[in-house]
């Protein structure tokens, strides 16, 4: 167990978050957070400990190293598609069908929901497919990053994904530890029962739908969208995009490429990821849950991204668009486009190690568990998990910290009621996803910025208004549940209504404050210059 450093354990992650938001310098802020954590942990200048954590984040974890390889290969695949003219091909094809600001938002939202298998792949595949079309239709990169981020972890945590296997495993471990496996439904059944109570995840996805369908924005997202619509600048002029293909790779070799130059590499990526995951997990005597538990999605992502690169190179040669030498140069350039994202990703993982070493999660939970009554269990578990996830930047880490606390607590306070256990588990997963969804030190948030081509801190700042709106609505319905014990079939629609009221209220207030028209059909000032059916 990690030693406890008391309130000092909060300093590194909160300092990194605050600096990132204030300075807009993600790498500098994260590095300072890691360094301050090393000073606290080691009791000296902390340089050696700082780089030990950073090196371990790169190589000590097989999963982390695999994800870095995936990100680099995907960068190479995207670069090849760009140079071959695939981005222009898909834009020309899609603009005949998706021809408005609203339609691109709705299409990205629905694709994010459909791709529920993995949050990393969700960001990469949906972002890479939609970014150029979103640029064409003057959607800000911040808005695109928000849609990607809020349909990645929130969907993966309740869909058919690696997340579900991880979550079921955590529940099962605690059932065995407590010796209550024979008094409860299976861990998988408990997880399924918890889904309606994972209210933040559900409402976060609904929130995206409300925003893209209504066209209403508020906070800094309103500023970003107005900039994109009125000036055509989809990214702030002095922003630092984590991935800027056009600037780093130059113009494509042709602007009249066939659609297959885009479609075949992306199909190879998707098919190989799904096929590889199934192949690794399948065995004749395994249940579906056992197959999910025994596959390796990260490895499948590497296979898929390699298939994408290989297919693109074969197309380049067969179509006579690039030589093998030019293709390999593009691969290396594609690796380079991912270096800013990889740097932030490694530092985000490093600060997660800091939080673990200092006992940040344990420090927070020891206070929360001492003041919980049955009525307040869902809301306290939710907000505690949300705070920890925001501070340490990882939902899986938060779940690992909270599950050994929440399940025994809920079992005891709930008088051994399996249903109460499912409610508490749902609230815990719900809070964990909030942090993953909006913390600037979350790897999923970094990847959303990367594949949208957004400035990372601009993405965080604009998304935070929306994430906290969902946080408020979720907190309200958890309180209502604790007081009334109403079914989620009633509470979730109430949550949706709350979101609609908040979105319309905030957008109207912000439109007046900024002296921007918010008349119906004007979308809080965002419709100027767009087509009439958007």
Secondary structure, 3 states (H helix, E strand, C coil): CCCCCHHHHHHHHHHHHHHHHHHCCHHHHHHHHHHHHHHHHHCCCCHHHHHHHHHHHHHCCHHHHHHHHHHHHHHHHHHHHHHCCHHHHHHHHHHCCCCCHHHHHHHHHHHHHHCCCCHHHHHHHHHHHHHHHHHHCCCCHHHHHHHHHCCCHHHHCCCCCHHHHHHHHHHHHHHHHHCCHHHCCCHHHHHHHHHHHCHHHHHHHHHHHHHHHHCCCCCHHHHHHHHHHHHCCCCCCCCCECCCHHHHHCCCCCCCCCCHHHHHHHHHHHHHHHHHHHHHHCCCCCCHHHHHHHCCHHHHHHHHHHHHHHHHHHHHHHCCCCCHHHHHHHHHHHHHHCHHHHHHHHHHHHHHHHHHHHCHHHHHHHHHHHHCCHHHHHHHHHHHHHHHHHHHCCHHHHHHHHHHHHHHHHHHHCCCCHHHHHHHHHHHHHHHHHHHHHCCCCHHHHHHHHHHCCEHHHHHHHHHHHHHHHHHHHHHHHHHHHHHCCCHHHHHHHHHHHHHHHHHHHHHHHHHHCCCCCCCCCHHHCCCCCCCCC
